[in-house]
């Protein structure tokens, strides 16, 4: 296994990171433990999770599975660089209560203590902001992080799904108070989804952040091959759920259905990807914050699908494309095409011809 330093820090991490999002919902505890043992045996020392993993009524279950694995001892915790995230609501399923989500100082303090308990550890190596919080100033966020560092509960802070300018804003704010700032950015990045190259990766390079791509196989299709010779097989829960599933359904036509058996909106509409609202059309824009007004080319030749986790109200994002029925179209069709001015009229002069 090859190792590198995480951004500008002295922390050495494996080039490969073990993601644990499916531990619990799709992978049982014993199998999850076996996967982590195999990863550690292969030299992978960087494990990534989040407080909301487990989803629904089982939020936090993934962290609990990692915690029971640490409890087996054998140097498992000591060999592991542990990263988790904060932002998503940890209120009970179906309930909405203030200060149980986002990045307020109160929620950060509450969330880190709960994660430490579930993870069965006394500290978190890399504590990541899962999404941008446009309602909380970075001065407040960094003050809360500084307290946790002084208490020994976390060592470093990282970001996830941040646009380039938010990386700059976060680290400039930290620098003014003499703090380390962000040391890593975890962004959507793979062969089919390369918008991070536009501003996120350049910002990370400029500020010395390590870049951790999530969904490196685009939810599965980049690692699948059809037995009949095609490149992508639209089967399996993971392949039909999420960003990859949207693009698969777009190319395959309206008959393709998601894991819940419901036809997804926008499938088969001329190769144009749709930014679907997972909440069911409430108008909330849930794109990754760094998507901006970018136009990308998908494998089918149309505009790429822009779809992500909770990203905040659409009014806070750059206004690009058209919003209709909870769907955001990016760079597609006449709704977003730039109007062309009619060509200027050509002046003609009539000359009398002398005989």
N, C-alpha and C positions, 0 to 999 in steps of 0.2 A: 504494500500500500504506500502511495506517495502522500506526503504531508506538506502543508504550507501554512504560513502564518495568516491568521484571520485579519485581513486588512492591514492597518498600520500597527496592530497590537503585537505583542510577543506570544500570543496564544497559538499553539500549533494544533491544527485540525486536519483530519483526513480529507483528501480531495473528494471523496464520496461521502454524502450525508445520508443517514437513515431517516426517512420520513415516516411518521407513525400515525398519520391521520386515520387509517383504516383499522387500527388496533381497537377492538371493541365492537364497532358496528359490523365489520365484515370478517374480522380475524379474532378468534377466541383467545383467551388469556394464555393458555399453554402454548398455542402456536405462535403467539406474539413473543413469548419468552424465548422460544426456539429461534425465531428470526433474529432477535437481539443478540442471543448467544453466538449465532453464526456470523453476524455482522462484526461483533467484537473479535471473534477468532480470525476473521479476514482482515483485521486491522482498522476497521471503521470505528472511529472514536467520537464522531459528532452525531448526536441524536437530536432530532427536532420534533417538537410537539406544540400544542396550544391548549389553553385552559378550556376552550369550547369543544375540543375534539371528543367524540362520543355522541354529540349532537342530540337535539330534542330533549327528552327526559333523562338522557344519559350523559349530559354534558359533564366533562371532567373524568369520564370513565377511562379515556386513553392515558391520562396522567396517572390514574390509580394503577393501571396495568404496569406502567413503567416503575411505579413505586414498589409494587410487589416483586418485580424483577430485581430491583436494587436490594431488597430485603434478603435475597438468597446469598448475598455476600460474595466472597471470592474476588474482591477488588472491582466488582462491576461499577459501582459509583465512582471510585477513584480513577478508573480508566476512561470514564465517559465525560465528554464535554456536553453538557446538557443545555439545550435551548428550548424555551417555551415562549408563549405569546399572551398578550393581554389586549383586550378591546371589546370582544363580543359579550353580549349580555349573559350573565350567569344566573339571572333570576329564574325561578321555577318556571317550567314549561307552561305557556299560556298566560303567564303573569308579566306585567310590565311595571317596574318599580325604579324610581330615580337612583342614580349613582351605582348601578350594578353593571354598567357598561362604559365604554369609551375610556378616555385617558385623564380623567380628573385625578387630583392627588388622593382623594378619598377612595376612588375605585382602584387605583394602582396599589395603594396600601392594603386594601381588603383582598384584592386578587392575588397578590404575591404570597400572602400568608396562606390563602387557601390552596394555591398551587404547591407550596412547600409541603403542606400536610399531605396532599394527595400523592406527591412524588416521593414522599418518605425520605426527604433530604433536608439539609440545613442551609443550602444555598443553591442558586441558579446561576449557571455560568454566563449565559447570554439571554437577557430578558428583552423580548422584541415587541414593538408596537405593531399589532396585527394590521392596522389600517390608520389612515390619517384621521385625526380628530380636529375638525375645523372649528370646534367650539371652545377648545381649551388651548390657551397660549403655551408656547414652549417654555416660557419662564417657569410656569407652574409645574409642567411635566418634569423639567430637569431638577427642580428643587425636590420633588418627590423621589426621583431616581437617586439623587445625591444622598438623601437620608437612608435609602435602602443599601447603597454602597457602604456607607459608614457603619450600618448595622451588620454588614457582612452577609446580607441576604441575596444580593446579586453582585456580579463582578463587572459585566459589560452591558451596554444597551445597544439594541439593533432595531431596524425598521423592516416593515414588509408592506408591499404594495404602495410605496411612496413615489410620487413624481419627483423628477430631478430637482425642481425648485424647492420642494419641501425638504429634501435632503440638505440642500444649501441653507435653507432657513433654520432648520434644526441645529445644524453644526455651527452656524454663525452665532446663533443665540447661546449655545453652549460655550463657545470660545470667549464670548464677552464676559462670562463669569468664571473662566479658567477651568471649565469642565471638559472631559474627554469627548463627549458627544457620541454620535452614532458610530459604530465600528463595523456594521454589516447591513446590507439590504437584501431582503429575500423577495425576488420578483418573478413574475411569470415570464419564462424565457425558454424557447426551444426552437427547433427548425421551422415550425409552422407559425410561431408567434414571436416576432423579433422586434416589436416596438420598443422594448427596453433599450435597444441600441441607439435610439434617437436622443434621449436625454438622461435616462436613469443610469445607465452604465458610465457614460462620460462624467456625470456628477459623482458617482461612486469613486471613479478613478481620481478625480480632482480632490476629493476630500478623504481619500485613503480608506474607503469602505471595502470590505470583502463582499463579493456578490454571490448569492446562493440562489440558483435558479430553482423555482418550484414547477412541478409538472414538466420535467425534462423530456418525457415521452408523450407530451400533449394528452395526458389522460389515458394513454394506452395505444392509440392508433399508430404512433411513430414506432412502436415496437411490435406491431402485428403484421402478419402477412397472410393473405387469402390463399387457401390451398389451390384455387383455380388460377392463381397467378396474379390476382389483383393485389394492390398494396395494402388496402385497409379492409378489415372485416368489421362491420357495424354490429357486433354482438357482445354480450356481456354487460353487466351492470355499470362498470366503471366507464366503458367506452361510450355508452349511450347517455351517461349523466355528465353534465358539466360542459365546458367549452368545446371539447372534442366532439361530444355528441351533437351539439348544435351544428357544427360544420358537416358532420356525417349526414345528418338528416337533411341539411340544405342541399347536399349533392345527390342524395338518394331519392328525394321526392317526398310528397306529403304522406305517403303510406307508412313511413318509418315512425315508430313510436318509442317513447322513453320508457324507463324502468317502471313507472307507475301505470303504464298502459294508456297514457293520454297523448294524443298527437300534439307535438310541439308547434307553436305558432311560427310561421315564416319558413317552414320546411319546404323546399322545392321551389322557392321564388327566385328563379333566375340566377342561382349561384351567389346570392347576396346574403352574407351573414347578418343575423339579427342580434341585438343586445337584449336578451329576454330578461324580464323582471322576475326573479324567482319568487317574489312575494305575491305574485298573481295579478300584476297590472295596477299597482297602486301609484304608479308614476314615479317611484323612487328610482334614481339612477344608481345601479349597483355595479358599475364598471370599475375595474382597477383605476385608481386615481391617476395613474400615469398615462392612461389611454389618450386623453386629450382629444385633439382633432385629427389624429393621425389617420392616414389611409394606408392600408397594407394589402398585399396581394395574397389571397388564399390559394390553396392547391387547385381549386375549381375555377380559378380565373376571376372571381369576383372580389368584392371587398371582404376583408376578414371579419369574423364574428368577434364582437367585443362584449365579453360577459364575465363578471367576476363576483367576488364576495361583497359584503356590505361596504359601500363606499361613500355613503352620505347622501343628502338630498341633491337632486339633479340641479337645483338652482345654484349650487355651490361649485359645479363643474363647468369647464369651458363649454359654451354653447356651440355645439356642432351637430349637424344632422337634424332630423325631424323627430319629434316625439308623437307617437300615435298609439293609443291603447296600451300604454305601459311599455312599448317597444321603442328602442332608439336605433335608427338606421344611420350608419356612418358611411358617408361617401357612396350612397346608392341611389340611383334613379333620379327622376326629375325633382323630387322633394328636396334633395340636397345639392343638386347640380347648380353651379354658378351661372347666373343668367348672362347670356351673351348679348352684347349690344348689337343692334342691327348695323350692317355695314353703312358707312356714310354714302349719301347720294352723290353720284358723280355729276358734276356740272358739265353740261354740253353747250358748246357755242356753235351757232349757225353762221357760216360765212357765205356770202354771196359769191358765186362763181362768175367771174367775168368771161365773156365769150372770147 
